[in-house]
Amino acid sequence: MLSRHAGGAQASLGALNASVQLPAGAGWLRRLLAFTGPGYMVAVGYMDPGNWATDLAGGSRLGYLLLSVILLSSLMAVVLQALSARLGIASGLDLAQACRERCPMPVNLLLWLACEIAIIACDLAEVIGTAIALKLLFGIPLLWGAVLCALDVFLILLLMRKGFRALEAFVASLLGLIFLCFVVQMVLTHPPIAQVLAGFIPRAQVVTDPTALYLAIGILGATVMPHNLYLHSSIVQTRAYPRTDTGRREGLRWAVTDSTLALTLALFVNAAILITAASVFHAGGRTEVESIEQAHELLSPMLGVGIASVLFAVALLASGINSTVTATLAGQIVMEGFLRLRLPHWLRRLITRCLAVIPVVVITAIYGERGTTELLVFSQVVLSMQLPLAVFPLVWFVGDRKLMGPLVVGPVMKTLAWVIAAVILGLNTWLLLGTLQGWGT
C-alpha cells in the first residue's frame, strides 16, 4: 500500500516512490551508483537551448571573461538543488506537496499557475532547440521539425513503462553523448589554457562593462530552472533508503553527492560552449555570433574541420530530447502535488507539448527563423520571472524545523540560501527590465 502524508497527499510519484532498491552492506562505490540518477535528470535543465544561446553570445562577444559567471551560477545551482533534495528526503514531500500543505489556497493557485507557465516556457525552448537541431542535421524545415516534436509523447510512454532506472539510464546516456561531443570540440578548438583558467577568476569588467553585465545577468538569472526544484525534491524519494533519521541522513549525503557530480558535468558543458565561442568566433573577429544557427554555420569553416558543426548539432539534439523527459516528469509532479490531480502520462505530455509546439509553428510560419530566435529569448525571460516563486518557498521550507525535523538547515546555510534567493530575485528583475528596454543589444 502506498504511504500517505498527514495532509492526505499520496507519496510523491506514487508507485515509483522507494521503488529503486539499494544494495545492503555494499561498499561506497555500489552505494553511490545506486543513488546515481536523479542528479543527472536535474542537470538536463542546466544545458538547455536557452543556456546555449546565452553562452554563445557571451563567448563570441567577450571571450573568456564570463567563465567566472558560469562558475558562480553553477555553485548557486549546487546549493539550491541540495536544498531541494533535503526537502524531499527530510519531509517525505516534494516541493509542490509542501506548498499545498503549508500555504493558503490562493497562494497555492498562484504558485501552481506560475510553475505551469514555467514548464511551458521551458518546453518552448526545447521545441525550438530540437527543431533547430533537426534542421541542421537532416535539413528538416523548422516548421515541420516543431511538429515532429509532438511525437516525443511515444518516447516518454515507452520509457515510463520500463521503470525509473531505465528513464535515468536514457537521460544519463544522452548526457554522456553531449559530454563526449564537447570533449572532442575542446580537442579541436585548442583553447589557450592560461586564458581559460584566467576566465574563471572574477574581474571588475563583468560589472563595469554594460554588455558584460547584461550577459552575466542572463547567465546567472536564467541558469536555474524553476521546475528542477520541484523535480529534484520528488525523484530523490525513488530510492528505498530507510525512512528513519539515520536512513534519511545517509540518503541525503548520497543524493547531494549525486547532484553535485551531475552539476559539475553541466558546468563543463556550459563552459565548453562559451570556450568554443571564445576560441573560434571571438578570436576570429566574429563577435556578432549569438544564435545557434550562426554558430553551426561558421564553426566548421573557421576551424577547418567538417565534423565540428555536426558534433555541435548532435549535442543540441540530445539536449532537446533529454529535456522532454524531465519536463514531462516535472509536469506530473507539479500537477499531482498542487492539485492532487492525476492524468495519464501521455495526456499530460500531449497537452504540455501542444502548448509549446503551437506557438513555435505559428511564429515560424509568420516570421520565419528570426521569429523563433526571439521566441527562444522570450521563453528565457518567462522562466526568469517564475524562478523566485519556486526558490523562496524552498528556502522557507528547509529552514522550518517542524517540517524538516533533524535535517533542518543550520543558520549559516539558511543565511546563504536567503542571500542566493535575494540575488536571483534581483538579477531576474534586472534581466526582465533590461530585456523589455533593449539593454545589451
C-alpha positions in Angstrom: 0.0 0.0 0.0 1.3 3.5 -0.8 2.1 5.7 2.1 0.2 8.9 2.6 1.1 12.0 4.5 -0.8 13.5 7.3 -2.4 16.0 5.0 -3.8 13.2 2.9 -1.4 13.5 0.0 -0.1 10.3 -1.7 3.6 9.7 -1.6 5.4 11.7 -4.3 5.4 9.9 -7.6 3.1 7.2 -6.3 4.3 3.7 -7.1 7.7 5.0 -8.0 8.4 6.2 -4.5 11.0 4.0 -2.9 11.0 1.7 -6.0 14.8 1.7 -6.5 16.3 -0.8 -4.1 19.6 -0.2 -2.5 22.3 -2.9 -2.0 22.6 -3.9 1.6 26.1 -3.9 3.2 27.7 -2.8 -0.1 30.8 -0.6 -0.4 30.7 3.1 -1.1 31.0 2.8 -4.9 28.0 0.5 -5.2 26.0 2.7 -2.8 26.9 5.8 -4.9 25.9 4.0 -8.1 22.6 3.0 -6.6 21.9 6.7 -5.7 23.2 8.0 -9.0 20.5 9.2 -11.4 18.3 11.9 -10.0 21.1 14.5 -10.2 21.7 13.8 -13.9 18.0 14.2 -14.6 18.2 17.6 -12.9 21.4 18.5 -14.7 19.5 18.4 -18.0 17.8 21.7 -17.2 21.2 23.4 -16.9 22.2 22.8 -20.5 19.0 23.6 -22.5 19.0 25.6 -25.7 18.3 28.8 -23.7 21.7 28.4 -21.9 23.4 27.6 -25.2 22.3 30.9 -26.8 23.5 32.9 -23.7 26.8 31.1 -23.6 27.4 31.6 -27.3 26.7 35.3 -27.1 29.0 35.7 -24.0 31.9 33.8 -25.6 31.7 35.5 -29.1 31.4 39.0 -27.7 33.6 38.9 -24.6 35.9 35.9 -25.0 36.6 34.0 -21.7 35.5 36.8 -19.4 32.2 35.3 -18.3 33.5 31.9 -17.4 33.6 33.2 -13.8 29.8 33.9 -14.0 29.2 30.3 -15.3 31.1 29.0 -12.3 29.2 31.2 -9.8 25.8 30.2 -11.3 26.8 26.5 -11.1 27.8 26.9 -7.4 24.4 28.6 -6.7 22.7 25.7 -8.5 24.6 23.1 -6.4 23.3 24.8 -3.2 19.7 25.1 -4.4 19.5 21.5 -5.7 21.0 20.2 -2.4 18.2 22.1 -0.6 15.6 20.6 -2.9 16.9 17.1 -2.2 17.0 17.9 1.5 13.3 18.9 1.5 12.2 15.7 -0.3 14.2 13.4 1.9 13.6 15.1 5.3 9.8 15.8 4.9 8.7 13.0 2.5 7.0 15.7 0.5 8.1 17.2 -2.9 8.1 21.0 -3.2 4.6 21.1 -4.7 3.1 19.0 -1.9 4.8 21.1 0.7 3.4 24.3 -0.9 -0.1 22.7 -0.9 0.1 21.7 2.8 1.7 24.9 4.2 0.4 27.7 2.0 -3.1 29.3 1.7 -5.1 28.1 -1.3 -4.9 31.4 -3.2 -1.1 31.3 -2.8 -1.1 27.7 -3.9 -3.0 28.5 -7.1 -0.6 31.3 -7.9 2.4 29.1 -7.4 0.8 26.3 -9.5 0.0 28.6 -12.4 3.4 30.2 -12.3 5.1 26.7 -12.3 2.9 25.5 -15.2 3.8 28.6 -17.2 7.5 28.0 -16.5 7.2 24.4 -17.7 5.5 25.5 -20.9 8.2 28.2 -21.4 10.9 25.6 -20.8 9.2 23.2 -23.3 9.1 26.1 -25.7 12.9 26.3 -25.6 13.2 22.6 -26.0 10.9 22.5 -29.1 12.9 25.3 -30.7 16.2 23.7 -29.9 15.1 20.3 -31.1 13.6 21.8 -34.3 16.8 23.7 -35.0 18.9 20.5 -34.4 16.7 18.5 -36.8 17.1 21.3 -39.4 20.9 21.4 -39.0 21.4 17.6 -39.1 18.7 16.5 -41.6 17.6 19.6 -43.4 14.0 19.4 -42.0 12.4 22.8 -42.1 11.8 24.4 -38.7 8.1 24.3 -39.1 8.0 20.5 -39.7 10.7 20.0 -37.0 8.5 21.7 -34.5 5.5 19.5 -35.5 7.7 16.3 -35.2 8.5 17.3 -31.6 4.9 16.4 -30.6 5.7 12.8 -31.4 8.0 12.5 -28.4 5.0 11.5 -26.4 5.6 8.0 -27.5 9.2 8.1 -26.3 8.1 9.1 -22.9 5.4 6.4 -22.8 8.0 3.7 -23.7 10.5 4.9 -21.0 7.9 5.2 -18.3 6.8 1.6 -18.8 10.3 0.3 -18.3 10.8 1.7 -14.8 12.5 4.6 -13.3 16.1 3.3 -13.7 15.5 2.9 -17.4 14.4 6.5 -17.5 17.5 7.6 -15.7 19.8 5.4 -17.9 18.3 7.0 -21.0 18.9 10.5 -19.7 22.4 9.7 -18.5 23.3 8.1 -21.8 22.4 11.3 -23.8 24.2 13.4 -21.2 27.2 11.3 -21.8 26.9 11.9 -25.6 26.7 15.6 -25.0 29.8 15.5 -22.8 31.7 13.4 -25.4 30.8 15.9 -28.2 32.2 18.8 -26.3 35.3 16.9 -25.2 36.0 16.5 -28.9 35.2 20.1 -29.5 37.7 21.1 -26.9 40.4 19.0 -28.6 39.5 20.5 -32.0 39.5 24.2 -30.8 42.7 24.0 -28.8 41.7 26.8 -26.4 44.6 28.7 -24.7 44.7 27.1 -21.3 46.1 30.2 -19.5 43.3 32.4 -20.8 40.6 29.8 -20.0 41.8 29.5 -16.4 42.0 33.3 -16.1 38.4 33.5 -17.2 37.3 31.6 -14.1 38.7 34.4 -11.9 36.1 37.2 -11.4 37.0 40.6 -12.8 35.7 44.1 -12.3 34.8 44.3 -16.1 31.9 42.0 -15.5 30.1 44.8 -13.7 31.6 47.9 -15.2 31.0 46.9 -18.9 27.3 47.2 -19.7 27.4 44.5 -22.3 29.3 42.1 -20.0 26.9 42.9 -17.1 23.8 42.2 -19.2 25.1 38.9 -20.5 26.3 38.0 -17.0 22.8 38.6 -15.6 21.4 36.5 -18.4 23.7 33.6 -17.5 23.1 33.9 -13.7 19.4 34.7 -13.9 18.3 32.0 -16.4 20.5 29.1 -15.2 18.4 27.6 -12.5 15.1 26.2 -13.9 12.1 26.5 -11.6 10.8 23.0 -12.4 14.1 21.5 -11.5 13.5 22.4 -7.8 10.1 20.6 -7.9 11.6 17.7 -9.8 14.5 17.0 -7.6 12.5 17.1 -4.4 10.4 14.3 -5.7 12.8 12.0 -7.6 15.3 11.6 -4.8 12.5 9.8 -3.0 12.6 7.0 -5.6 15.4 5.4 -3.6 14.4 2.9 -0.9 16.6 4.3 1.9 15.2 3.6 5.4 12.6 6.2 6.3 14.4 6.8 9.6 16.6 9.7 10.8 19.8 7.6 10.1 18.5 6.4 6.8 17.5 9.9 5.7 20.9 11.3 6.6 22.6 8.7 4.5 20.1 9.2 1.7 20.7 13.0 1.8 24.5 12.5 1.7 24.4 10.3 -1.4 21.8 12.5 -3.1 23.9 15.6 -2.7 26.9 13.8 -4.0 25.0 12.6 -7.0 23.6 16.1 -7.8 27.0 17.8 -7.2 28.8 15.5 -9.6 26.0 15.9 -12.2 26.0 19.7 -12.0 29.8 19.6 -12.4 29.2 17.9 -15.8 26.7 20.6 -16.6 29.3 23.2 -15.7 31.7 21.6 -18.1 29.2 21.7 -20.9 28.2 25.3 -20.4 31.8 26.3 -20.1 32.7 24.3 -23.2 30.0 26.2 -25.2 31.4 29.6 -24.1 35.0 28.4 -24.6 34.2 27.2 -28.1 32.6 30.5 -29.0 35.5 32.5 -27.5 38.3 30.5 -29.1 36.7 30.3 -32.5 34.4 33.3 -33.0 35.8 35.9 -30.7 39.4 35.1 -31.6 38.5 35.1 -35.3 36.9 38.5 -35.1 33.3 37.3 -35.4 31.9 38.9 -32.2 28.4 39.1 -33.6 27.7 35.4 -33.4 24.8 34.8 -31.0 22.3 32.4 -32.5 22.7 28.6 -32.6 22.3 28.6 -36.4 25.1 31.1 -36.8 27.4 29.1 -34.6 26.7 25.9 -36.5 27.2 27.6 -39.9 30.6 29.1 -39.0 32.1 26.5 -36.7 33.4 24.1 -39.3 34.6 26.7 -41.8 36.5 28.7 -39.2 38.0 25.6 -37.6 38.7 23.8 -40.9 37.2 20.6 -39.5 33.9 19.3 -41.0 32.8 17.3 -38.0 32.8 20.2 -35.6 29.4 21.6 -36.7 28.0 18.0 -36.8 29.0 17.4 -33.2 27.5 20.7 -32.2 24.2 19.8 -33.8 24.2 16.3 -32.3 24.8 17.6 -28.8 21.9 20.1 -29.3 19.5 17.4 -30.5 20.5 15.2 -27.5 19.9 18.1 -25.2 16.4 18.8 -26.6 15.3 15.2 -26.4 16.6 14.8 -22.8 14.7 17.9 -21.7 11.4 16.5 -22.9 11.8 13.6 -20.5 12.5 15.7 -17.4 9.9 18.4 -18.3 7.2 15.7 -18.6 8.1 14.2 -15.2 8.2 17.7 -13.6 4.8 18.5 -15.1 3.3 15.3 -13.5 4.9 16.2 -10.1 3.6 19.7 -10.1 0.0 18.8 -11.1 -0.3 15.9 -8.7 1.4 17.9 -5.9 -0.5 21.1 -6.1 -3.9 19.8 -7.3 -3.8 16.1 -6.4 -5.0 15.6 -9.9 -3.7 12.5 -11.7 -3.7 12.4 -15.6 -2.3 9.7 -17.8 1.3 10.4 -18.7 0.6 10.6 -22.4 -2.3 13.1 -21.9 -0.2 15.3 -19.6 2.7 15.3 -22.0 0.5 15.9 -25.1 -1.2 18.9 -23.5 2.1 20.5 -22.4 3.9 19.8 -25.7 1.0 21.1 -27.8 1.0 24.3 -25.8 4.7 24.7 -26.8 4.5 23.4 -30.4 1.6 25.6 -31.5 3.3 29.0 -30.8 6.5 27.8 -32.5 4.6 26.6 -35.6 2.6 29.9 -35.8 5.7 32.2 -35.2 7.8 30.2 -37.7 5.0 30.3 -40.3 4.6 34.1 -39.9 8.1 35.4 -39.1 10.5 32.6 -40.1 13.7 31.8 -38.3 14.2 35.2 -36.8 10.9 34.8 -35.0 11.9 31.6 -33.4 15.1 33.1 -32.1 13.1 35.9 -30.5 10.7 33.4 -29.1 13.6 31.5 -27.5 14.7 34.7 -25.8 11.1 35.3 -24.6 10.9 31.8 -23.1 14.0 32.6 -21.0 12.5 35.8 -19.8 9.4 34.0 -18.7 11.5 31.4 -16.8 13.3 34.2 -15.1 10.1 35.7 -13.9 8.9 32.4 -12.4 12.1 31.4 -10.7 11.7 33.4 -7.4 8.3 31.8 -6.9 10.0 28.4 -6.6 13.2 29.5 -4.8 11.6 31.5 -1.9 9.1 28.7 -0.8 12.0 26.2 -0.9 14.3 28.3 1.2 11.5 28.9 3.7 10.6 25.2 4.0 14.1 23.9 4.6 14.5 26.3 7.5 11.3 25.1 9.1 12.2 22.8 12.0 8.7 21.5 12.4 8.7 20.3 8.7 12.3 19.2 8.4 13.0 17.7 11.8 16.7 16.9 12.5 17.6 17.8 8.8 16.6 21.4 9.1 19.3 23.6 7.7 21.7 25.4 10.1 21.9 29.2 10.4 24.9 29.5 8.1 23.3 27.5 5.3 20.0 29.3 5.9 21.6 32.7 5.5 23.5 31.6 2.4 20.2 30.3 0.9 18.4 33.5 1.5 21.3 35.5 0.0 21.2 33.3 -3.1 17.4 33.8 -3.3 17.7 37.6 -3.0 20.5 37.6 -5.6 18.3 35.6 -8.0 15.3 37.9 -7.5 17.4 41.0 -8.1 19.2 39.6 -11.2 16.0 38.3 -12.7 14.2 41.6 -12.2 17.2 43.4 -13.8 17.2 40.9 -16.7 13.5 41.3 -17.3 13.7 45.2 -17.2 16.8 45.0 -19.5 15.1 42.7 -22.0 12.0 44.9 -22.1 14.1 48.1 -22.6 16.5 46.5 -25.1 19.7 46.7 -22.9 22.7 44.8 -24.1 21.7 45.0 -27.7 
